[in-house]
C-alpha cells in the first residue's frame, strides 16, 4: 500500500488528486449504500468516467464495491457493462489519450490484477458473463479477461484451466457472429495459450484448427488484414513445441488446408506494382513459420518425417518451390521461403529428390540449386538470404548420399562441361574469391557434400584446379593449404580449416595426401605454438591443433616423415602437451561455437557472427576427446590402428564382437538342434505318408476289382462277401467241371459206339473185298449205311446237346429241389421237434392214463368187491387207445 | 484421406490401468511395458471401416492422476465416445468406476457412448475383479463391456470398433445431431458423390464440405 500512497503523492497536482479521490469515495459510497438500481447505475457510470484519470483511486477504493455489483446486479446489463469497463480501465496499462504520460504506472495494472485474481471466484464470475449474449456484457468481459491475462498470464491460465468448461467457453467466442467479439477472442486466446501446453491441447480439441483456418480463408488468406495475422499467431502458439497438437494437426488433414494459402496470385503482383503490402509480407512470414514449426529439426524425428511426407504429397512443397522461383517476391519473404523449403526437405529423400529436379525459369533453364548457389556466392545479395541458401544446400545434402555424389561429380574433370555453370564450379569459385563470406559459405557447403561420406572424400582428392598459364594444375586439397598459409581474413582461415578437418577425418588417404606436402605440418605447428591472444586467432590456433590431431588419428603411416609416432613426438616436443590441450579445448569454449552447436539453422543477423558450422561442431565434439587421448596417450603409439580412435575403443569393440559371436554360436546350436529334430519329424512324416499312400493304392485296387464302390464304414464285410462269393464261384466251377466230365464220358461213349460200328463196317468191307463183283454193291450199301450212321450220329449229337440242356435244366431243377429239400429238411427238423414234444406229452398222458387205469382197475375191483356192475367203461378206454395210435401214425 | 465420419473419443480411468497402452496398441500395434506417466492429455488417430464406410477416430488419452482431473474434464463435452478403463488386477481401480462415471455423465453430452473396459486380461493369475462383476456393473449403468489386454492386443481392436459401431448406430437412429460438432462427430469432406448418401441427418454436412 505504500506504493499507492507514493503514487498519490507523486507528480499530479495535490488539489486535483484529493478532489478526485473525494469524488471516487463519494461515488463508492453511493454504489454501496443506494437501494435504487438507477442510482447505483449512475454512480458506476460516473466511476467508469473517472477510472481513466483517477486509476489508482478507483482501483484502490472501488474494487470490492464493483465486484459486489457484478454479483448482485447481474440482471442489469447496463450496470454490468459500466462495472466491467471500469475494471478494464483500472487494469489496462495501455496509454490512453488523456493519459499525460506517466510511465511509472505500467506496473499498476499487474498489481490490481493480482488483487483481483486473489479470489479465483472473481475469474469464474467473469467467465460466467460469457454466457450472456448481450454485446455490452460479452465484449467488455472479453476485453477485461484479455487484460488480466496479459498482466498475470501464468496465474490466470491456471485459474481458467480449473474452472469447469472455462477454456471451452472462451473457445465458443470464436463462433460469435459479431466480428469484433470474434477478433478480440482471437487476442484473448493468444494470451491464454501462450506457453501452456495443456490449454493449447484443450483449445485444439475444441476444433480450434478448423475454426481458425476457416477465419483465415474468409478473411482473404495472406491478402487479409491483421485478423489473419492474429489467427496465424494463434496457430503457431498452439503448435510450437506441442507434439500432440502437431500430430493432431497432421492427422486432421490441416496441412492440406494450408496449401491454398501458398498459391501466389499473379494478378495481385500485377495490380500492386509497388510490391507486397506490409501486412501481406507479415502474413506470409507467419504462414511460412507455421510450416517450419511443423517440420522443425528440433521436433521428434518421426513427427517431422510424417509432416514432410504430407507436404510433398499434397503439393505444398511444390508451391513453396514455385514461390522460390517467382518474380516480385520481397527479399525477406524469399529468404524465409528458402528457410522453409530447407526444413521441408531436410533428411527426407523424396523431398530432396524433388528439390533437385526443380528448374529455374531462366534461359537456358538451370537447376534451382545452381541458381540459389549463385546468390550464395554473390556479395551483393542480402546476408540473410545467403545464409538461407547455405541452410537450404545443407538440408538438401543432409543424409543424402546421392545428392552428395551429384555435387562432387560436377567438380570432377570427366563431368566438365564448359558451357553450363555447375554447382561445383560455383563452390570452387566461391572458395577462392576475395570475399571472405563467400569463402566461408562455399567451404561449409563443400564440407556438407563430403560429411560422413568416405567415398566422396576420396573423390574430392581427384579434383585438380587450373592455375595461371604455364603452371601445372594443383589439387584442390593443396590449394586449400596454400590459401591457408597465405594468411587472409580470419573467416576464410576458419572456413578452410573446417573443410580440411572434415575432409581428413576418417580418411587416411586424404591424410597422407595432406602430409605428403612437407610444408603443411610445419605451418600447423607454427600456428599452434604462436601466442597471439586475439579472440579469433585463438580459434584458428585451436582448429590447427585439431587438424594436427586428426592427422595423427587417421594416419596410416604412409608418409615416412610424419608417421603417427613422429607426429606425436613433434607435438609433444615442439608444442607441448599442455599448450596443445589448452588450445584445443578453447575452441569449444568459444561463444560462437555454442551458438552454432544449438541448431542446424543459420540464424545469424550479422556477417561477423559467422564462425562455426553446426555440422562441424558435431564433428569436433565427436573427435575432440579422441585427439586428446591420442596425443597424451602414454601407451605405444603403434598400438593405435590407422583410422582408429584408440585401443580401449577396439577392446570394447572386440568384447562386443566376442559376445556377439558367443550369442550367435549359441543361436546356431539351438538352430541346429531344432533343424535335426525337425528333420527327424520330417522323415517320420514321410514314412507315414508312404504308408498312407500304399493303403490308398490298395484300396483303389480293391475298388477297381470290386467294380462297385463299397459303402463307407463297412470295411470288413466286403472282404467277407468277396470271400463267400469266391467260395461260391469255386463251387460253381467244380460243378461245371463235374458236368464237363459227365459230358466227356458221354461223348466218349458215343464215340465208342461210332467207332465200334465203323470198325465193324470196315471189317465187313475188308472181308467183302475179295468178292469183287459184289463189292461195288456192298460198297454202296456200306456207303448208305455210313450215311445213315452219320445221320444217326448227328441226331445223337443233337440228342446229346438236348441231353446236355436237359442236364443243365436238371441241375437247375436239382438245385431247386435241393433248396426245397433243405427247406423241407428244416421243416422236417421242426416237425421232428414238435413231434418230440408231442411224444413227450403223449408219454406223460400215457403214464397218467396208466395210473388212472390202475386206479379205475382198483376202483372197479372195489366196486366189484362191493358188488356193482361196471361194463360200459371198457369200450371208452379202447376207443381212446385207438385214437392215440392214429395220432402217432400221422406224426410219422 | 477422405472419411465418411469423424468420431472423437476420450480414454479415462485411474492411473496405471493401461489407457496409453490401449491407445498405442490400437494406433501403432505395439506394446510398451514401461509405464510412462501421461502428462495432461495425448493425442492419437486411426482410420477404421464400419459398414463399408471409412471412419476416422481421433482419440484423446487422458492422464489418470487426480491432479490432472481439471484438465481432463475439459475433454468430456466434445467427445462422442469414452473408454472407461479399469485394471482387473487392481480392485481399487474397479471401485473408482462410479466416481469416473459420475464425472463423465456430469460433463459430457448425454448421448456419449461409454465402453467399460477391464484391461490386463492377460494377467489371469493376478485377477482381482471377476469378469462377471464388470458385466454386472456395465449392465447396471447401461454401458458396453469388454475385457482387453493391451499387451497381447486381445479385444483392443474390438473395443474401439464396437464403440464406433454403437455411435454409428445412434447416428442412424437419429439420436445424434451430427451437425453440431460439439457432440464429437463430424461428417467427412464429401469428395465423392457416393458419400452424399450418408447425410443421415437430412440436409446437413455443410461444415465438412467446404475444405480445400
Contacts between the chains, C-beta under 8 A, distances in Angstrom:
chain1	res1	chain2	res2	distance
A	161	B	70	6.0
A	161	B	71	6.3
A	161	B	74	7.8
A	162	B	70	4.5
A	164	B	70	8.0
A	164	B	73	6.3
A	164	B	107	7.0
A	165	B	74	7.0
A	165	B	77	6.7
A	165	B	107	7.6
A	166	B	74	7.8
A	167	B	74	5.5
A	168	B	74	6.2
A	168	B	77	6.0
A	168	B	78	7.6
A	197	B	40	6.6
A	198	B	40	4.2
A	198	B	41	7.1
A	198	B	71	5.0
A	201	B	40	6.3
A	201	B	41	5.2
A	201	B	43	7.3
A	201	B	60	8.0
A	202	B	41	7.7
A	202	B	71	7.1
A	202	B	74	4.5
A	202	B	75	7.1
A	205	B	8	7.7
A	205	B	41	7.7
A	205	B	60	6.3
A	205	B	74	7.3
A	205	B	75	5.8
A	205	B	78	6.0
A	206	B	78	6.1
A	207	B	78	7.6
A	207	B	181	5.8
A	214	B	210	7.9
A	244	B	41	7.1
A	244	B	42	5.2
A	244	B	43	4.4
A	245	B	43	7.2
A	247	B	43	5.4
A	247	B	44	7.6
A	247	B	45	7.5
A	248	B	43	4.6
A	248	B	45	7.4
A	248	B	58	7.1
A	251	B	43	7.6
A	251	B	45	3.8
A	251	B	56	8.0
A	251	B	58	6.8
A	252	B	45	7.9
A	252	B	58	7.3
A	253	B	1	6.8
A	253	B	211	7.7
A	256	B	211	7.8
A	256	B	212	6.8
A	257	B	211	5.9
A	257	B	212	6.7
A	259	B	212	7.9
A	260	B	212	6.9
